């Protein structure tokens, strides 16, 4: 969070009260997407459900890149030796999985086969 733009954080905090009336709908939608194995939908659902403006959607995308994409790259790099040994199980939140910079694609690009087991 220290590396995030302060204006972005301020804008995000201002949004929080607006989300309160729809929190249950957001969680139900995201949970259903997870159970339906539509993980990629999760990253796109919030702006649509919450009716975010163009700026708010851009802020959400920036926030995701800052908090997920960089960490995903670090996780792949740091786990490389253990992955090479085989028999590794990695547990992460669903937000780390989808997209070109998600763990699934990054691990595939590193030359490994990724198989869904659930």
MMTF fields as JSON, N, C-alpha, C and O atoms, coordinates in Angstrom:
{
  "mmtfVersion": "1.0.0",
  "mmtfProducer": "UNKNOWN",
  "numBonds": 471,
  "numAtoms": 472,
  "numGroups": 118,
  "numChains": 1,
  "numModels": 1,
  "chainsPerModel": [1],
  "groupsPerChain": [118],
  "chainIdList": ["A"],
  "bondAtomList": [4, 2, 8, 6, 12, 10, 16, 14, 20, 18, 24, 22, 28, 26, 32, 30, 36, 34, 40, 38, 44, 42, 48, 46, 52, 50, 56, 54, 60, 58, 64, 62, 68, 66, 72, 70, 76, 74, 80, 78, 84, 82, 88, 86, 92, 90, 96, 94, 100, 98, 104, 102, 108, 106, 112, 110, 116, 114, 120, 118, 124, 122, 128, 126, 132, 130, 136, 134, 140, 138, 144, 142, 148, 146, 152, 150, 156, 154, 160, 158, 164, 162, 168, 166, 172, 170, 176, 174, 180, 178, 184, 182, 188, 186, 192, 190, 196, 194, 200, 198, 204, 202, 208, 206, 212, 210, 216, 214, 220, 218, 224, 222, 228, 226, 232, 230, 236, 234, 240, 238, 244, 242, 248, 246, 252, 250, 256, 254, 260, 258, 264, 262, 268, 266, 272, 270, 276, 274, 280, 278, 284, 282, 288, 286, 292, 290, 296, 294, 300, 298, 304, 302, 308, 306, 312, 310, 316, 314, 320, 318, 324, 322, 328, 326, 332, 330, 336, 334, 340, 338, 344, 342, 348, 346, 352, 350, 356, 354, 360, 358, 364, 362, 368, 366, 372, 370, 376, 374, 380, 378, 384, 382, 388, 386, 392, 390, 396, 394, 400, 398, 404, 402, 408, 406, 412, 410, 416, 414, 420, 418, 424, 422, 428, 426, 432, 430, 436, 434, 440, 438, 444, 442, 448, 446, 452, 450, 456, 454, 460, 458, 464, 462, 468, 466],
  "bondOrderList": [1, 1, 1, 1, 1, 1, 1, 1, 1, 1, 1, 1, 1, 1, 1, 1, 1, 1, 1, 1, 1, 1, 1, 1, 1, 1, 1, 1, 1, 1, 1, 1, 1, 1, 1, 1, 1, 1, 1, 1, 1, 1, 1, 1, 1, 1, 1, 1, 1, 1, 1, 1, 1, 1, 1, 1, 1, 1, 1, 1, 1, 1, 1, 1, 1, 1, 1, 1, 1, 1, 1, 1, 1, 1, 1, 1, 1, 1, 1, 1, 1, 1, 1, 1, 1, 1, 1, 1, 1, 1, 1, 1, 1, 1, 1, 1, 1, 1, 1, 1, 1, 1, 1, 1, 1, 1, 1, 1, 1, 1, 1, 1, 1, 1, 1, 1, 1],
  "groupList": [{"groupName": "UNK", "atomNameList": ["N", "CA", "C", "O"], "elementList": ["N", "C", "C", "O"], "formalChargeList": [0, 0, 0, 0], "bondAtomList": [1, 0, 2, 1, 3, 2], "bondOrderList": [1, 1, 2], "singleLetterCode": "X", "chemCompType": "L-PEPTIDE LINKING"}],
  "groupTypeList": [0, 0, 0, 0, 0, 0, 0, 0, 0, 0, 0, 0, 0, 0, 0, 0, 0, 0, 0, 0, 0, 0, 0, 0, 0, 0, 0, 0, 0, 0, 0, 0, 0, 0, 0, 0, 0, 0, 0, 0, 0, 0, 0, 0, 0, 0, 0, 0, 0, 0, 0, 0, 0, 0, 0, 0, 0, 0, 0, 0, 0, 0, 0, 0, 0, 0, 0, 0, 0, 0, 0, 0, 0, 0, 0, 0, 0, 0, 0, 0, 0, 0, 0, 0, 0, 0, 0, 0, 0, 0, 0, 0, 0, 0, 0, 0, 0, 0, 0, 0, 0, 0, 0, 0, 0, 0, 0, 0, 0, 0, 0, 0, 0, 0, 0, 0, 0, 0],
  "groupIdList": [1, 2, 3, 4, 5, 6, 7, 8, 9, 10, 11, 12, 13, 14, 15, 16, 17, 18, 19, 20, 21, 22, 23, 24, 25, 26, 27, 28, 29, 30, 31, 32, 33, 34, 35, 36, 37, 38, 39, 40, 41, 42, 43, 44, 45, 46, 47, 48, 49, 50, 51, 52, 53, 54, 55, 56, 57, 58, 59, 60, 61, 62, 63, 64, 65, 66, 67, 68, 69, 70, 71, 72, 73, 74, 75, 76, 77, 78, 79, 80, 81, 82, 83, 84, 85, 86, 87, 88, 89, 90, 91, 92, 93, 94, 95, 96, 97, 98, 99, 100, 101, 102, 103, 104, 105, 106, 107, 108, 109, 110, 111, 112, 113, 114, 115, 116, 117, 118],
  "secStructList": [7, 6, 6, 1, 7, 2, 2, 2, 2, 2, 2, 2, 2, 2, 2, 2, 2, 2, 2, 4, 4, 4, 2, 2, 2, 2, 2, 2, 2, 2, 2, 2, 2, 2, 2, 6, 6, 7, 2, 2, 2, 2, 2, 2, 2, 2, 2, 2, 2, 2, 6, 7, 7, 2, 2, 2, 2, 2, 2, 2, 2, 2, 2, 2, 0, 0, 0, 0, 0, 2, 2, 2, 2, 2, 2, 2, 2, 2, 2, 2, 2, 2, 2, 2, 2, 1, 7, 7, 7, 7, 7, 7, 7, 4, 4, 4, 6, 1, 1, 6, 6, 1, 2, 2, 2, 2, 2, 2, 2, 6, 6, 7, 7, 7, 7, 7, 7, 7],
  "xCoordList": [0.823, 0.0, 0.864, 0.448, 2.065, 2.932, 3.251, 3.45, 3.302, 3.676, 2.494, 2.691, 1.289, 0.115, -0.01, 0.349, -0.514, -0.77, -1.79, -2.842, -1.483, -2.381, -3.747, -4.761, -3.789, -5.074, -5.932, -7.151, -5.304, -6.029, -6.644, -7.81, -5.867, -6.368, -7.523, -8.534, -7.373, -8.438, -9.719, -10.805, -9.579, -10.764, -11.411, -12.636, -10.595, -11.127, -11.88, -12.94, -11.342, -12.006, -13.334, -14.285, -13.398, -14.642, -15.729, -16.914, -15.334, -16.301, -16.922, -18.042, -16.205, -16.635, -18.085, -18.84, -18.513, -19.913, -20.92, -22.025, -20.536, -21.439, -21.662, -22.728, -20.678, -20.788, -21.618, -22.146, -21.746, -22.393, -23.755, -24.009, -24.65, -25.966, -25.916, -26.859, -24.831, -24.771, -23.753, -23.468, -23.204, -22.163, -22.65, -21.934, -23.85, -24.362, -24.478, -24.086, -25.008, -25.116, -23.744, -23.568, -22.776, -21.42, -20.852, -20.329, -20.954, -20.403, -21.12, -20.481, -22.431, -23.182, -22.75, -22.528, -22.632, -22.231, -20.824, -20.591, -19.887, -18.508, -18.383, -17.632, -19.121, -19.097, -19.685, -19.149, -20.777, -21.383, -20.444, -20.345, -19.761, -18.781, -17.695, -17.263, -17.26, -16.243, -16.769, -16.097, -17.965, -18.53, -18.853, -18.834, -19.148, -19.404, -18.112, -18.138, -16.98, -15.657, -15.438, -14.766, -16.001, -15.845, -14.98, -15.385, -13.778, -12.871, -12.551, -12.47, -12.368, -12.017, -13.102, -12.814, -14.329, -15.425, -15.244, -15.708, -14.58, -14.453, -13.797, -14.259, -12.727, -12.021, -12.828, -12.566, -13.807, -14.603, -15.964, -16.655, -16.353, -17.7, -17.91, -18.954, -16.941, -17.148, -17.497, -18.469, -16.747, -17.135, -18.563, -19.285, -18.963, -20.314, -21.374, -22.378, -21.152, -22.132, -22.263, -23.365, -21.127, -21.122, -21.415, -21.545, -21.52, -21.794, -20.68, -20.94, -19.441, -18.306, -18.187, -18.491, -17.747, -17.482, -16.217, -15.532, -15.922, -14.715, -13.467, -12.573, -13.408, -12.259, -12.178, -11.094, -13.314, -13.333, -12.912, -12.216, -13.337, -12.937, -11.433, -10.761, -10.908, -9.458, -8.704, -7.651, -9.234, -8.61, -8.604, -7.602, -9.721, -9.81, -8.803, -8.178, -8.646, -7.675, -6.25, -5.434, -5.955, -4.632, -4.371, -3.295, -5.374, -5.266, -4.979, -4.133, -5.685, -5.465, -4.048, -3.365, -3.611, -2.254, -1.23, -0.279, -1.434, -0.478, -0.451, 0.617, -1.622, -1.683, -1.607, -1.214, -1.971, -1.956, -0.842, -0.074, -0.751, 0.171, 1.617, 2.304, 2.075, 3.449, 3.675, 4.709, 2.714, 2.835, 2.808, 3.516, 1.986, 1.945, 3.314, 3.803, 3.93, 5.257, 6.266, 7.09, 6.195, 7.097, 6.861, 7.813, 5.596, 5.294, 5.85, 6.419, 5.684, 6.193, 7.712, 8.278, 8.359, 9.818, 10.324, 11.253, 9.717, 10.178, 9.881, 10.574, 8.863, 8.512, 9.161, 8.994, 9.892, 10.452, 11.245, 11.033, 12.152, 12.965, 12.095, 12.329, 11.087, 10.2, 9.316, 9.045, 8.864, 8.048, 8.879, 8.387, 10.13, 11.02, 11.172, 11.316, 11.141, 11.285, 10.04, 10.122, 8.884, 7.633, 6.909, 7.453, 5.656, 4.843, 4.459, 4.198, 4.424, 4.138, 2.659, 2.051, 2.107, 0.737, 0.815, 1.401, 0.226, 0.226, -1.221, -2.051, -1.518, -2.872, -2.839, -2.036, -3.726, -3.837, -5.306, -6.153, -5.595, -6.955, -7.298, -6.412, -8.576, -9.048, -8.616, -8.439, -8.445, -8.051, -6.677, -6.373, -5.848, -4.504, -4.492, -3.459, -5.59, -5.591, -5.823, -5.085, -6.806, -7.138, -6.239, -5.489, -6.342, -5.682, -4.289, -3.707, -3.77, -2.436, -1.346, -0.277, -1.608, -0.624, -1.036, -0.482, -2.034, -2.455, -1.505, -0.737, -1.562, -0.64, -0.744, 0.27, -1.946, -2.098, -1.27, -0.493, -1.435, -0.697, 0.795, 1.615, 1.153, 2.572, 3.283, 4.421, 2.616, 3.216, 3.305, 4.296, 2.279, 2.339, 3.484, 4.226, 3.626, 4.688, 6.076, 7.059, 6.14, 7.412, 7.721, 8.753, 6.797, 7.049, 6.391, 6.71, 5.486, 4.833, 3.412, 2.796, 2.911, 1.526, 0.681, 1.037, -0.422, -1.344, -2.631, -3.216, -3.063, -4.262, -5.265, -4.941, -6.485, -7.559, -7.94, -8.165, -8.013, -8.411, -9.777, -10.327, -10.311, -11.654, -12.539, -13.715],
  "yCoordList": [-1.201, 0.0, 1.261, 2.301, 1.169, 2.34, 2.876, 4.078, 1.993, 2.425, 3.0, 3.567, 2.863, 3.364, 4.878, 5.482, 5.454, 6.884, 7.28, 6.652, 8.301, 8.73, 9.174, 8.934, 9.812, 10.232, 9.019, 9.048, 7.961, 6.726, 6.149, 5.753, 6.103, 5.581, 6.445, 5.921, 7.758, 8.671, 8.437, 8.345, 8.34, 8.097, 6.756, 6.643, 5.752, 4.445, 4.478, 3.864, 5.187, 5.28, 6.015, 5.685, 7.005, 7.753, 6.843, 7.056, 5.832, 4.91, 3.938, 3.47, 3.631, 2.586, 2.748, 1.779, 3.918, 4.039, 3.767, 3.288, 4.072, 3.835, 2.338, 1.932, 1.533, 0.081, -0.607, -1.692, -0.009, -0.675, -1.263, -2.413, -0.532, -1.114, -2.323, -3.113, -2.467, -3.561, -4.632, -5.512, -4.57, -5.52, -6.961, -7.817, -7.224, -8.599, -9.063, -10.185, -8.22, -8.579, -8.833, -9.767, -7.992, -8.162, -9.512, -10.259, -9.824, -11.085, -12.293, -13.294, -12.213, -13.321, -13.528, -14.662, -12.451, -12.547, -13.115, -14.013, -12.598, -13.076, -14.529, -15.31, -14.878, -16.266, -17.202, -18.286, -16.797, -17.634, -17.803, -18.893, -16.743, -16.844, -17.847, -18.631, -17.827, -18.774, -20.208, -21.087, -20.444, -21.791, -22.279, -23.48, -21.342, -21.697, -21.871, -22.124, -21.731, -21.844, -20.774, -21.008, -19.626, -18.481, -17.435, -16.289, -17.868, -17.036, -15.724, -14.675, -15.778, -14.564, -13.494, -12.304, -13.901, -12.938, -12.075, -10.935, -12.61, -11.908, -10.546, -9.557, -10.485, -9.216, -8.167, -6.97, -8.61, -7.68, -7.389, -6.467, -8.159, -8.042, -6.788, -6.144, -6.44, -5.337, -4.024, -3.385, -3.583, -2.315, -2.341, -1.348, -3.485, -3.58, -3.582, -2.878, -4.362, -4.464, -3.126, -2.687, -2.495, -1.282, -0.026, 1.056, -0.151, 1.011, 2.045, 3.243, 1.577, 2.48, 3.382, 2.977, 4.59, 5.523, 5.085, 4.155, 5.76, 5.449, 5.62, 4.774, 6.719, 6.962, 5.906, 5.415, 5.556, 4.551, 3.181, 2.43, 2.862, 1.603, 1.603, 0.595, 2.735, 2.848, 2.715, 2.078, 3.31, 3.183, 1.728, 1.242, 1.036, -0.375, -1.22, -2.117, -0.936, -1.675, -1.402, -2.32, -0.144, 0.212, -0.498, -1.054, -0.47, -1.116, -2.603, -3.163, -3.242, -4.669, -4.919, -5.821, -4.116, -4.29, -4.126, -4.9, -3.114, -2.827, -3.923, -4.285, -4.453, -5.423, -6.879, -7.741, -7.166, -8.562, -8.875, -9.814, -8.104, -8.453, -8.555, -9.531, -7.563, -7.598, -8.737, -9.404, -8.959, -10.063, -11.403, -12.332, -11.51, -12.766, -13.071, -14.195, -12.08, -12.281, -12.689, -13.576, -12.043, -12.403, -13.825, -14.557, -14.218, -15.576, -16.627, -17.627, -16.396, -17.356, -17.439, -18.532, -16.305, -16.277, -16.941, -17.749, -16.603, -17.129, -18.612, -19.297, -19.103, -20.52, -21.397, -22.616, -20.793, -21.519, -22.757, -23.828, -22.636, -23.788, -24.918, -26.086, -24.572, -25.59, -26.21, -27.41, -25.407, -25.917, -26.88, -27.928, -26.523, -27.394, -28.773, -29.772, -28.836, -30.109, -30.982, -32.205, -30.356, -31.099, -31.356, -31.178, -31.784, -32.135, -30.95, -31.112, -29.769, -28.565, -28.207, -28.308, -27.796, -27.296, -25.838, -25.532, -24.933, -23.508, -23.068, -23.286, -22.449, -21.946, -20.422, -19.805, -19.83, -18.368, -18.002, -18.856, -16.742, -16.256, -16.279, -16.21, -16.376, -16.501, -15.323, -15.49, -14.152, -12.983, -13.107, -12.395, -14.003, -14.202, -15.104, -15.217, -15.738, -16.754, -16.256, -16.669, -15.393, -15.085, -14.055, -13.332, -14.015, -12.984, -13.359, -14.343, -12.564, -12.825, -12.675, -13.272, -11.88, -11.708, -12.457, -12.247, -13.349, -14.196, -15.379, -15.681, -16.037, -17.136, -18.279, -18.883, -18.586, -19.703, -19.45, -20.308, -18.279, -17.977, -17.807, -18.245, -17.182, -16.992, -18.323, -18.499, -19.254, -20.579, -21.332, -22.014, -21.211, -21.831, -21.249, -21.988, -19.922, -19.267, -19.664, -19.594, -20.076, -20.547, -21.977, -22.542, -22.557, -23.875, -25.038, -26.195, -24.752, -25.81, -26.037, -25.156, -27.233, -27.557, -27.257, -27.633, -26.587, -26.265, -27.026, -26.925, -27.786, -28.601, -28.233, -28.205, -27.954, -27.69, -28.996, -30.002, -28.983, -30.183, -30.03, -30.992, -28.84, -28.642, -28.03, -27.781],
  "zCoordList": [0.0, 0.0, 0.0, -0.511, 0.573, 0.628, -0.76, -0.932, -1.747, -3.092, -3.878, -4.953, -3.367, -4.086, -3.975, -2.964, -5.017, -5.083, -4.01, -3.893, -3.242, -2.154, -2.671, -2.015, -3.827, -4.392, -4.747, -4.574, -5.239, -5.543, -4.27, -4.263, -3.21, -1.931, -1.424, -0.955, -1.516, -1.07, -1.862, -1.291, -3.193, -4.029, -3.681, -3.656, -3.416, -3.049, -1.731, -1.602, -0.756, 0.548, 0.453, 1.162, -0.417, -0.615, -1.193, -0.936, -1.969, -2.575, -1.575, -1.78, -0.499, 0.427, 0.886, 0.807, 1.362, 1.801, 0.681, 0.938, -0.562, -1.687, -1.913, -2.376, -1.593, -1.791, -0.721, -0.962, 0.448, 1.576, 1.243, 1.603, 0.57, 0.286, -0.662, -0.705, -1.41, -2.384, -2.021, -2.833, -0.815, -0.417, -0.548, -1.069, -0.083, -0.152, -1.606, -1.926, -2.481, -3.9, -4.519, -5.301, -4.16, -4.691, -4.257, -5.083, -2.975, -2.485, -3.07, -3.394, -3.209, -3.805, -5.257, -5.683, -6.007, -7.412, -7.544, -8.353, -6.757, -6.837, -6.378, -6.961, -5.337, -4.853, -5.894, -6.124, -6.524, -7.56, -8.747, -9.31, -9.127, -10.223, -9.858, -10.703, -8.623, -8.16, -8.239, -8.778, -7.706, -7.719, -9.13, -9.396, -10.032, -11.426, -12.225, -13.43, -11.529, -12.161, -13.227, -14.231, -12.998, -13.916, -13.22, -13.026, -12.851, -12.061, -12.778, -12.14, -14.094, -14.837, -14.714, -14.844, -14.469, -14.333, -13.086, -13.042, -12.093, -10.82, -10.998, -10.429, -11.782, -11.919, -12.691, -12.566, -13.487, -14.281, -13.663, -14.096, -12.663, -12.118, -11.273, -11.374, -10.449, -9.516, -10.201, -9.799, -11.227, -11.867, -12.412, -12.33, -12.969, -13.53, -12.433, -12.534, -11.401, -10.312, -9.583, -9.258, -9.336, -8.531, -9.337, -8.765, -10.647, -11.481, -11.411, -11.291, -11.486, -11.37, -12.594, -13.716, -12.36, -13.452, -14.183, -13.759, -15.274, -16.038, -15.167, -15.189, -14.397, -13.515, -12.427, -12.116, -11.847, -10.786, -11.322, -10.639, -12.54, -13.163, -13.429, -13.212, -13.901, -14.117, -12.802, -12.752, -11.737, -10.421, -9.962, -9.436, -10.163, -9.762, -10.537, -9.972, -11.828, -12.651, -12.171, -12.091, -11.854, -11.342, -10.019, -9.798, -9.146, -7.839, -8.015, -7.318, -8.949, -9.198, -9.689, -9.204, -10.651, -11.162, -10.042, -9.939, -9.209, -8.143, -7.089, -6.597, -6.737, -5.651, -6.098, -5.312, -7.335, -7.771, -8.764, -8.559, -9.825, -10.9, -10.426, -10.726, -9.696, -9.193, -8.227, -8.27, -7.361, -6.4, -7.117, -6.727, -8.175, -8.936, -9.527, -9.418, -10.149, -10.743, -9.667, -9.887, -8.512, -7.411, -6.924, -6.65, -6.817, -6.35, -7.297, -6.861, -8.596, -9.579, -9.484, -9.477, -9.41, -9.337, -8.061, -8.1, -6.946, -5.652, -5.464, -4.711, -6.141, -5.99, -7.055, -7.041, -7.967, -9.123, -8.721, -9.29, -7.755, -7.352, -6.811, -7.121, -6.0, -5.44, -6.518, -6.479, -7.477, -8.576, -9.425, -9.845, -9.672, -10.449, -9.803, -10.508, -8.477, -7.76, -7.918, -7.807, -8.177, -8.367, -7.068, -5.978, -7.213, -6.056, -5.187, -3.995, -5.769, -5.006, -5.106, -6.172, -4.002, -3.962, -3.529, -2.491, -4.318, -3.994, -3.826, -4.708, -2.694, -2.437, -2.434, -1.736, -3.227, -3.296, -3.414, -3.678, -3.22, -3.436, -4.916, -5.768, -5.216, -6.599, -7.474, -8.681, -6.895, -7.667, -8.309, -9.267, -7.791, -8.342, -9.574, -10.233, -9.895, -10.947, -12.367, -13.261, -12.631, -14.028, -14.687, -14.031, -15.991, -16.779, -17.24, -16.783, -18.147, -18.69, -17.642, -17.768, -16.605, -15.54, -14.283, -13.204, -14.447, -13.344, -13.206, -14.12, -12.07, -11.805, -12.804, -13.154, -13.268, -14.205, -15.461, -15.879, -16.058, -17.293, -17.034, -17.841, -15.931, -15.638, -15.435, -15.872, -14.777, -14.562, -15.887, -16.148, -16.72, -18.051, -18.876, -19.522, -18.854, -19.611, -19.107, -19.845, -17.854, -17.291, -17.734, -17.374, -18.529, -19.092, -18.378, -18.655, -17.47, -16.716, -17.215, -17.814, -16.954, -17.268, -16.035, -14.919, -16.246, -15.159, -15.425, -16.503, -14.433, -14.57, -13.49, -12.303, -13.92, -12.953, -12.286, -12.96, -10.951, -10.234, -9.576, -9.039, -9.619, -9.062, -10.088, -9.819]
}
